[in-house]
Amino acid sequence: MSVTATAARSSAQGEEAPASSPGRRRRPRYNRYILAPLVLISVNVVMFGLFFVWPALIGFGYSFTNYTGVGDPQFVGIANYQQLLADPSFYQALLRTFVFTLIVVPTSFVFSLLIANLMVSRYARGKVVARIIFFIPWLISPIVTGVIWRWIFGENFGLVNFVIESLGGHPVQWQSNADLSLAVVMFASTWGGTAFSMLLFIAAIKNVPVSYYEAASLDGAGPWRTFRDITLPSIAPTSFIVILLTTLGAMKEYALFVSLNNGGPGTTNNLLVQYIYQTGFQRGQIGYASAASFVLMIILMAVALVQLAVNRKAERR
Amino acid sequence: MTTQAVRSAGSTPRAGAAGSAGATGMRRRRRLFGPESTRYLSATTLMWILACAYGFPLVWFILSSFKPAGDLFSYPLTLFPAHWTTTGYTQAWNSFNFYQFFGNTLIVAISTTVVTVVVSCCTGYALAKYQNRWLKVFLVCILATTMLPTEVMLAPSFVVVRDLGLYNSLLGIIVPSILTATGVLMFRGFFLTVPDELIEAARIDGAKELGIFFRIMVPISRPIMLTLAIFSFQWRWNDYIWPLLVLNNPDQFTLQIGIQSIVGAQNVNWSVLLGASVISIVPLVLIYLVFQKYVMNVNINAGLKD
């Protein structure tokens, strides 16, 4: 909103300028205002062209060829897409990606919102230390996060199975059962992703006017009512961004899987990015991988557009 | 200007608390036994249960890293090592060219961070303070990049980097990471809050456009620079898939690739793996503990994360 306001103001000034001063003086000023911003954005414009426009264009082009990384690409029409849509392992990767996303996004949303509320609550004691504990997982790379959880959930050596056995249970197949293996990645992903969303939620909750809460407490509203009727509606824009970012993050998860179970057991937990990586780089089918990437891009854009539409609708209500 | 406002706002309640220091003890006692005591108790308990759940995996991991290799799998498992040892760490540091991986990662993270901060600051300022049709188009382009993460264009991005001659060199990781939508939007958001009068006044005093930027705007944006620097350092330090594609020579590997190569081995050497992983975490934790407030006070809610 502020952008449009300033834009309107400056265009109004621009219309006044020629009336008050002769054209001779306007010219250099006009140039200076074009040149300075152009100099300032130049590096990023070059970067944008080199690493976004160029790959996007040739990627789209390659998806219609049988390019293997060397030699000349040959045009094959939509053969890559046909092959992709007929490949059962592509559908499996797609399904696994959706399952993973559908569970991780709500879980991590709930935990980060809960912790953010505790972090701004005046009733919780020891927040300074607790905040560091909650935040440290963000500093740890997906690879190391995978290692940490693999260490805890190891089938023959992990702490969890040790505790289960000491309590008289049977060891659980955290690695060789496909669904349990995916569940461990979900724990790890929630653990690693909470801190960043929490950060956004804390900033949003702090921006809610204190007077709302004062009024609510005067009216005798309890903590749950206050949260549901004041906090939640006030931070709706942030909730939208958090859901969008965690969805995109979950859809393109790769490193965490590689170090935790390497998409296993077997290939059951290969997600889309791993599928693309394996077809494109381990089997050297750049054209085919580009087609798969393009499908992933369309899915991501569809997800973003759907969420945007839902958000608009919710705001209008 | 904004920072001053923030700082003064932050100091007001503290001053108030100091003024009524005598009454605090009384109030605290009343809080502990008063009608609100259940709320204190439940909120604090819930928070610490969660904190233990979030902290435990890492604590277990770090404590295990001090166990001798022979004790790692000996049942019953104990929380604390029976014999403390650092062999895992020394072995990790001396094998796999680990110090070289560490150095490479450091070079990549620092140089990318410096360039990203400078470039994002320039772009963010231009997008916030100049009105022009092309700048608006470029802003939309920047927003679009958040929809096109590296993972979506792995194959073509790789071809581009190879054709630019950056394959198998650290530059191949540094250069493509310079443009970040998050960084640009952070600076743009900050400069939008800086009043235009400041620039108008400088213009009237005869300052040149770029002079205004470098002499006035760059110094006041220092807090944002630090925040972005920490974010950028973390992204590059923890990057995995892109370095994996671009680097082929073991001399150039980064830490994450090195750690993954230990995990991917036929028989995982857990003693070395634990040590290597903990070493890789240490620099980021130190940076975070020193610059905590620049991370925790981030007040941006657009296009974050890279």
Boltz contact constraints between the chains, C-beta under 6 A:
constraints:
  - contact:
      token1: [A, 2]
      token2: [B, 192]
      max_distance: 6.0
  - contact:
      token1: [A, 7]
      token2: [B, 131]
      max_distance: 6.0
  - contact:
      token1: [A, 10]
      token2: [B, 131]
      max_distance: 6.0
  - contact:
      token1: [A, 32]
      token2: [B, 209]
      max_distance: 6.0
  - contact:
      token1: [A, 36]
      token2: [B, 209]
      max_distance: 6.0
  - contact:
      token1: [A, 36]
      token2: [B, 210]
      max_distance: 6.0
  - contact:
      token1: [A, 37]
      token2: [B, 126]
      max_distance: 6.0
  - contact:
      token1: [A, 37]
      token2: [B, 130]
      max_distance: 6.0
  - contact:
      token1: [A, 37]
      token2: [B, 135]
      max_distance: 6.0
  - contact:
      token1: [A, 40]
      token2: [B, 122]
      max_distance: 6.0
  - contact:
      token1: [A, 40]
      token2: [B, 126]
      max_distance: 6.0
  - contact:
      token1: [A, 41]
      token2: [B, 123]
      max_distance: 6.0
  - contact:
      token1: [A, 41]
      token2: [B, 126]
      max_distance: 6.0
  - contact:
      token1: [A, 43]
      token2: [B, 119]
      max_distance: 6.0
  - contact:
      token1: [A, 44]
      token2: [B, 119]
      max_distance: 6.0
  - contact:
      token1: [A, 44]
      token2: [B, 123]
      max_distance: 6.0
  - contact:
      token1: [A, 44]
      token2: [B, 179]
      max_distance: 6.0
  - contact:
      token1: [A, 47]
      token2: [B, 178]
      max_distance: 6.0
  - contact:
      token1: [A, 47]
      token2: [B, 179]
      max_distance: 6.0
  - contact:
      token1: [A, 48]
      token2: [B, 141]
      max_distance: 6.0
  - contact:
      token1: [A, 48]
      token2: [B, 179]
      max_distance: 6.0
  - contact:
      token1: [A, 51]
      token2: [B, 176]
      max_distance: 6.0
  - contact:
      token1: [A, 52]
      token2: [B, 145]
      max_distance: 6.0
  - contact:
      token1: [A, 54]
      token2: [B, 160]
      max_distance: 6.0
  - contact:
      token1: [A, 55]
      token2: [B, 153]
      max_distance: 6.0
  - contact:
      token1: [A, 55]
      token2: [B, 156]
      max_distance: 6.0
  - contact:
      token1: [A, 55]
      token2: [B, 157]
      max_distance: 6.0
  - contact:
      token1: [A, 55]
      token2: [B, 160]
      max_distance: 6.0
  - contact:
      token1: [A, 58]
      token2: [B, 156]
      max_distance: 6.0
  - contact:
      token1: [A, 59]
      token2: [B, 153]
      max_distance: 6.0
  - contact:
      token1: [A, 59]
      token2: [B, 156]
      max_distance: 6.0
  - contact:
      token1: [A, 118]
      token2: [B, 47]
      max_distance: 6.0
  - contact:
      token1: [A, 121]
      token2: [B, 43]
      max_distance: 6.0
  - contact:
      token1: [A, 123]
      token2: [B, 39]
      max_distance: 6.0
  - contact:
      token1: [A, 123]
      token2: [B, 40]
      max_distance: 6.0
  - contact:
      token1: [A, 123]
      token2: [B, 43]
      max_distance: 6.0
  - contact:
      token1: [A, 124]
      token2: [B, 43]
      max_distance: 6.0
  - contact:
      token1: [A, 124]
      token2: [B, 44]
      max_distance: 6.0
  - contact:
      token1: [A, 124]
      token2: [B, 47]
      max_distance: 6.0
  - contact:
      token1: [A, 125]
      token2: [B, 44]
      max_distance: 6.0
  - contact:
      token1: [A, 130]
      token2: [B, 47]
      max_distance: 6.0
  - contact:
      token1: [A, 130]
      token2: [B, 51]
      max_distance: 6.0
  - contact:
      token1: [A, 133]
      token2: [B, 51]
      max_distance: 6.0
  - contact:
      token1: [A, 133]
      token2: [B, 54]
      max_distance: 6.0
  - contact:
      token1: [A, 133]
      token2: [B, 55]
      max_distance: 6.0
  - contact:
      token1: [A, 134]
      token2: [B, 54]
      max_distance: 6.0
  - contact:
      token1: [A, 139]
      token2: [B, 284]
      max_distance: 6.0
  - contact:
      token1: [A, 139]
      token2: [B, 285]
      max_distance: 6.0
  - contact:
      token1: [A, 139]
      token2: [B, 288]
      max_distance: 6.0
  - contact:
      token1: [A, 140]
      token2: [B, 281]
      max_distance: 6.0
  - contact:
      token1: [A, 141]
      token2: [B, 238]
      max_distance: 6.0
  - contact:
      token1: [A, 141]
      token2: [B, 256]
      max_distance: 6.0
  - contact:
      token1: [A, 143]
      token2: [B, 240]
      max_distance: 6.0
  - contact:
      token1: [A, 143]
      token2: [B, 256]
      max_distance: 6.0
  - contact:
      token1: [A, 143]
      token2: [B, 259]
      max_distance: 6.0
  - contact:
      token1: [A, 143]
      token2: [B, 260]
      max_distance: 6.0
  - contact:
      token1: [A, 144]
      token2: [B, 277]
      max_distance: 6.0
  - contact:
      token1: [A, 147]
      token2: [B, 277]
      max_distance: 6.0
  - contact:
      token1: [A, 148]
      token2: [B, 57]
      max_distance: 6.0
  - contact:
      token1: [A, 148]
      token2: [B, 61]
      max_distance: 6.0
  - contact:
      token1: [A, 151]
      token2: [B, 61]
      max_distance: 6.0
  - contact:
      token1: [A, 152]
      token2: [B, 57]
      max_distance: 6.0
  - contact:
      token1: [A, 157]
      token2: [B, 73]
      max_distance: 6.0
  - contact:
      token1: [A, 162]
      token2: [B, 77]
      max_distance: 6.0
  - contact:
      token1: [A, 200]
      token2: [B, 301]
      max_distance: 6.0
  - contact:
      token1: [A, 203]
      token2: [B, 299]
      max_distance: 6.0
  - contact:
      token1: [A, 238]
      token2: [B, 301]
      max_distance: 6.0
  - contact:
      token1: [A, 241]
      token2: [B, 301]
      max_distance: 6.0
  - contact:
      token1: [A, 245]
      token2: [B, 305]
      max_distance: 6.0
  - contact:
      token1: [A, 252]
      token2: [B, 149]
      max_distance: 6.0
  - contact:
      token1: [A, 252]
      token2: [B, 151]
      max_distance: 6.0
  - contact:
      token1: [A, 254]
      token2: [B, 241]
      max_distance: 6.0
  - contact:
      token1: [A, 255]
      token2: [B, 240]
      max_distance: 6.0
  - contact:
      token1: [A, 259]
      token2: [B, 260]
      max_distance: 6.0
  - contact:
      token1: [A, 259]
      token2: [B, 263]
      max_distance: 6.0
  - contact:
      token1: [A, 273]
      token2: [B, 151]
      max_distance: 6.0
  - contact:
      token1: [A, 276]
      token2: [B, 154]
      max_distance: 6.0
  - contact:
      token1: [A, 280]
      token2: [B, 155]
      max_distance: 6.0
  - contact:
      token1: [A, 286]
      token2: [B, 155]
      max_distance: 6.0
  - contact:
      token1: [A, 289]
      token2: [B, 155]
      max_distance: 6.0
  - contact:
      token1: [A, 290]
      token2: [B, 155]
      max_distance: 6.0
  - contact:
      token1: [A, 293]
      token2: [B, 152]
      max_distance: 6.0
  - contact:
      token1: [A, 296]
      token2: [B, 152]
      max_distance: 6.0
  - contact:
      token1: [A, 297]
      token2: [B, 152]
      max_distance: 6.0
